[in-house]
């Protein structure tokens, strides 16, 4: 959605980016139940929809994951410091 989370795909009605859900689910191993406990305004369908969106738009979301990773930030920061 334009103007929210830098235009990255989000869970409708929230400011939670799909890439964020994907990182927690696949990289950290967070369960759907844990999402619902931490973000009580979400429902299971919203989480599963975000994961389905990821599988339908893997290249887009993987790019956003990379751009928002600590490693990417660190690389950009070091490059600017060296310039």
DRENPA-3360 file (N, C-alpha, C; in nm, 2 decimals, always signed):
BEGIN
1 = XXXXXXXX = +0.08/-0.12/+0.00/+0.00/+0.00/+0.00/+0.09/+0.12/+0.00 ~ +0.06/+0.21/-0.09/+0.14/+0.33/-0.10/+0.13/+0.42/+0.02 ~ +0.24/+0.47/+0.07/+0.24/+0.56/+0.18/+0.24/+0.49/+0.32 ~ +0.23/+0.36/+0.32/+0.24/+0.28/+0.44/+0.36/+0.18/+0.43 ~ +0.44/+0.18/+0.52/+0.56/+0.09/+0.53/+0.64/+0.10/+0.40 ~ +0.66/+0.22/+0.35/+0.74/+0.24/+0.23/+0.68/+0.18/+0.10 ~ +0.55/+0.15/+0.10/+0.49/+0.09/-0.01/+0.50/-0.06/-0.02 ~ +0.56/-0.12/+0.08/+0.56/-0.27/+0.09/+0.42/-0.32/+0.11;
9 = XXXXXXXX = +0.41/-0.45/+0.07/+0.28/-0.52/+0.09/+0.26/-0.53/+0.24 ~ +0.13/-0.50/+0.29/+0.10/-0.51/+0.43/-0.02/-0.59/+0.45 ~ -0.05/-0.63/+0.58/-0.17/-0.69/+0.62/-0.28/-0.58/+0.62 ~ -0.38/-0.60/+0.54/-0.48/-0.49/+0.52/-0.53/-0.44/+0.66 ~ -0.54/-0.31/+0.67/-0.59/-0.25/+0.79/-0.49/-0.23/+0.90 ~ -0.36/-0.27/+0.87/-0.25/-0.26/+0.97/-0.13/-0.19/+0.91 ~ -0.03/-0.17/+0.99/+0.10/-0.12/+0.94/+0.20/-0.24/+0.95 ~ +0.15/-0.36/+0.94/+0.24/-0.48/+0.95/+0.27/-0.52/+0.81;
17 = XXXXXXXX = +0.40/-0.52/+0.78/+0.45/-0.56/+0.64/+0.45/-0.71/+0.63 ~ +0.41/-0.76/+0.51/+0.42/-0.90/+0.49/+0.56/-0.96/+0.51 ~ +0.66/-0.88/+0.47/+0.80/-0.93/+0.49/+0.83/-0.96/+0.63 ~ +0.77/-0.87/+0.72/+0.79/-0.89/+0.86/+0.73/-1.02/+0.92 ~ +0.61/-1.05/+0.87/+0.54/-1.17/+0.91/+0.63/-1.29/+0.86 ~ +0.67/-1.28/+0.74/+0.75/-1.39/+0.67/+0.88/-1.41/+0.75 ~ +0.95/-1.31/+0.79/+1.07/-1.32/+0.86/+1.04/-1.39/+1.00 ~ +0.94/-1.34/+1.07/+0.91/-1.41/+1.20/+0.87/-1.55/+1.18;
25 = XXXXXXXX = +0.80/-1.58/+1.08/+0.75/-1.72/+1.06/+0.86/-1.81/+1.02 ~ +0.93/-1.78/+0.91/+1.03/-1.87/+0.86/+1.17/-1.85/+0.92 ~ +1.21/-1.73/+0.95/+1.35/-1.71/+1.01/+1.35/-1.74/+1.16 ~ +1.25/-1.69/+1.23/+1.25/-1.70/+1.38/+1.18/-1.83/+1.42 ~ +1.08/-1.87/+1.34/+1.01/-1.99/+1.38/+0.88/-1.96/+1.46 ~ +0.84/-1.84/+1.45/+0.72/-1.80/+1.53/+0.59/-1.87/+1.47 ~ +0.51/-1.92/+1.56/+0.39/-1.99/+1.51/+0.27/-1.89/+1.49 ~ +0.17/-1.93/+1.42/+0.05/-1.84/+1.40/-0.01/-1.81/+1.54;
33 = XXXXXXXX = -0.01/-1.90/+1.63/-0.06/-1.88/+1.76/+0.02/-1.77/+1.84 ~ +0.15/-1.77/+1.82/+0.23/-1.66/+1.88/+0.21/-1.53/+1.82 ~ +0.18/-1.52/+1.69/+0.14/-1.40/+1.62/+0.02/-1.34/+1.69 ~ -0.08/-1.43/+1.70/-0.21/-1.39/+1.76/-0.20/-1.34/+1.90 ~ -0.11/-1.40/+1.98/-0.09/-1.36/+2.12/-0.02/-1.23/+2.12 ~ +0.08/-1.20/+2.03/+0.15/-1.08/+2.03/+0.07/-0.96/+1.97 ~ +0.00/-0.99/+1.87/-0.08/-0.89/+1.80/-0.23/-0.93/+1.80 ~ -0.29/-0.90/+1.91/-0.43/-0.95/+1.94/-0.53/-0.90/+1.84;
41 = XXXXXXXX = -0.50/-0.80/+1.76/-0.59/-0.74/+1.66/-0.59/-0.82/+1.53 ~ -0.49/-0.91/+1.52/-0.49/-1.00/+1.40/-0.57/-1.12/+1.42 ~ -0.61/-1.18/+1.31/-0.68/-1.31/+1.31/-0.60/-1.41/+1.23 ~ -0.63/-1.54/+1.25/-0.55/-1.64/+1.17/-0.56/-1.62/+1.02 ~ -0.67/-1.58/+0.97/-0.68/-1.56/+0.82/-0.59/-1.45/+0.78 ~ -0.56/-1.35/+0.85/-0.47/-1.24/+0.81/-0.33/-1.29/+0.81 ~ -0.29/-1.37/+0.90/-0.15/-1.42/+0.90/-0.14/-1.52/+0.78 ~ -0.23/-1.61/+0.77/-0.22/-1.70/+0.66/-0.23/-1.63/+0.52;
49 = XXXXXXXX = -0.31/-1.53/+0.51/-0.31/-1.45/+0.39/-0.18/-1.38/+0.36 ~ -0.11/-1.33/+0.46/+0.02/-1.28/+0.44/+0.12/-1.38/+0.39 ~ +0.11/-1.50/+0.45/+0.20/-1.61/+0.40/+0.17/-1.66/+0.26 ~ +0.04/-1.66/+0.23/+0.00/-1.69/+0.09/+0.05/-1.59/-0.01 ~ +0.03/-1.46/+0.03/+0.08/-1.35/-0.05/+0.23/-1.37/-0.08 ~ +0.31/-1.41/+0.02/+0.45/-1.43/+0.01/+0.48/-1.54/-0.10 ~ +0.40/-1.65/-0.09/+0.43/-1.76/-0.18/+0.39/-1.72/-0.33 ~ +0.29/-1.63/-0.34/+0.25/-1.58/-0.47/+0.34/-1.47/-0.53;
57 = XXXXXXXX = +0.41/-1.40/-0.44/+0.50/-1.29/-0.48/+0.63/-1.30/-0.41 ~ +0.69/-1.42/-0.42/+0.82/-1.45/-0.35/+0.93/-1.35/-0.38 ~ +0.95/-1.32/-0.51/+1.06/-1.23/-0.54/+1.04/-1.09/-0.48 ~ +0.92/-1.04/-0.49/+0.89/-0.91/-0.43/+0.92/-0.90/-0.28 ~ +0.87/-1.00/-0.21/+0.88/-1.01/-0.06/+1.03/-1.04/-0.02 ~ +1.09/-1.13/-0.09/+1.23/-1.15/-0.06/+1.32/-1.03/-0.08 ~ +1.29/-0.95/-0.18/+1.36/-0.83/-0.20/+1.34/-0.73/-0.08 ~ +1.22/-0.72/-0.04/+1.18/-0.63/+0.08/+1.25/-0.69/+0.20;
65 = XXXXXXXX = +1.25/-0.82/+0.22/+1.32/-0.88/+0.33/+1.47/-0.84/+0.33 ~ +1.53/-0.85/+0.22/+1.67/-0.82/+0.21/+1.70/-0.67/+0.24 ~ +1.62/-0.58/+0.18/+1.63/-0.44/+0.19/+1.61/-0.40/+0.34 ~ +1.53/-0.47/+0.42/+1.50/-0.44/+0.55/+1.58/-0.52/+0.66 ~ +1.68/-0.60/+0.61/+1.76/-0.68/+0.70/+1.87/-0.60/+0.77 ~ +1.91/-0.65/+0.88/+2.02/-0.59/+0.95/+2.15/-0.59/+0.86 ~ +2.17/-0.70/+0.80/+2.29/-0.72/+0.71/+2.29/-0.61/+0.60 ~ +2.18/-0.58/+0.54/+2.17/-0.48/+0.44/+2.20/-0.34/+0.50;
73 = XXXXXXXX = +2.14/-0.31/+0.61/+2.16/-0.19/+0.68/+2.31/-0.17/+0.71 ~ +2.37/-0.28/+0.77/+2.51/-0.27/+0.80/+2.60/-0.24/+0.68 ~ +2.57/-0.31/+0.57/+2.65/-0.30/+0.45/+2.64/-0.15/+0.40 ~ +2.51/-0.10/+0.40/+2.49/+0.04/+0.35/+2.56/+0.14/+0.44 ~ +2.55/+0.12/+0.57/+2.62/+0.20/+0.67/+2.77/+0.21/+0.65 ~ +2.83/+0.09/+0.64/+2.97/+0.08/+0.62/+3.02/+0.15/+0.49 ~ +2.93/+0.13/+0.38/+2.97/+0.19/+0.25/+2.97/+0.34/+0.26 ~ +2.87/+0.40/+0.33/+2.86/+0.54/+0.35/+2.97/+0.59/+0.44;
81 = XXX = +3.01/+0.52/+0.54/+3.12/+0.56/+0.63/+3.25/+0.56/+0.56 ~ +3.27/+0.47/+0.46/+3.39/+0.46/+0.38/+3.40/+0.57/+0.28 ~ +3.29/+0.63/+0.24/+3.29/+0.73/+0.13/+3.33/+0.86/+0.18;
% end
